[in-house]
Amino acid sequence: MQALREMEIGVMFWGGRDPVATLREVKGLGVRCGQLGIPGDMKLEGAAAAWKAALGAGQFTLVTVFGGFTGESYADIPTVERTVGFIPQATRAEREARTLALSDLAAELGVPSVALHVGFVPEDTGDPDYIAVREMVRRVADHAARHSQTFALETGQEPAHVLLKFLKDLNRPNVRINFDPANMILYGSGDPIEALGALGPYVISVHCKDGDWPPKNVPGALGAERPLGQGSVGMERFIAKLKEISYQGPLIIEREVEDHQERLRDIRMAVGLLERLRQVH
Ligand code: MG
């Protein structure tokens, strides 16, 4: 895979379709790197060979293999708490096994990082769920370390100080952060620019995503995602802060709107916006 520039612009996209066609579409957005999301129901047999061939032929660099799990729902905050990541007890064993398999897949593809949402980690460090999830993350991190990979936790579902405490307690040097500023806002977890300052040394990759704060009158509601530059993150501040903390990793555009054409159009617009913001300051 080719070397990337500092703050190279990339796109978060999902596997599950033909790798060659998928990469053609992503490259058509004007990028040459990205993060590959693996849906929970995607078959892993044969995936490494097919993706490796497509990545090589397309001269496309994957920076992260990103895991999603069957049964996850982001409908509102209580549903996220109940269904996402390593928190739900009933699916812990299968999700841990799946994450180890994703780390193996990433290793076959030569990708240096695996990431996912671990879900809402309780603040109480004596809570049995906290302890169980901490041990899961440690086992996954140790597996990833054997492949010389980082294991990145996506931000947003908890305030920065809670995540920072969790990272210190994990005590695994290859556990890092995939920083998503919009999630901080969508979940009402705090100002993302301040959070980025606090978490800076741990940040290995970022999502460039935008959104608005949750409505005040609907308990448990999430805020709404917006096209990049049109939400409450303040992309100029975000990019300026990344420069201030000497972040050199990729700028990965994430847009989760359902309509495919709208998604592609918004990503194209986001590439243009980030190209402009990279130049200033
Ligand atoms: Mg994200």
Boltz pocket constraint, residues with backbone or C-beta under 6 A from the ligand:
constraints:
  - pocket:
      binder: B
      contacts: [[A, 154], [A, 155], [A, 180], [A, 183], [A, 207], [A, 209], [A, 254]]
      max_distance: 6.0
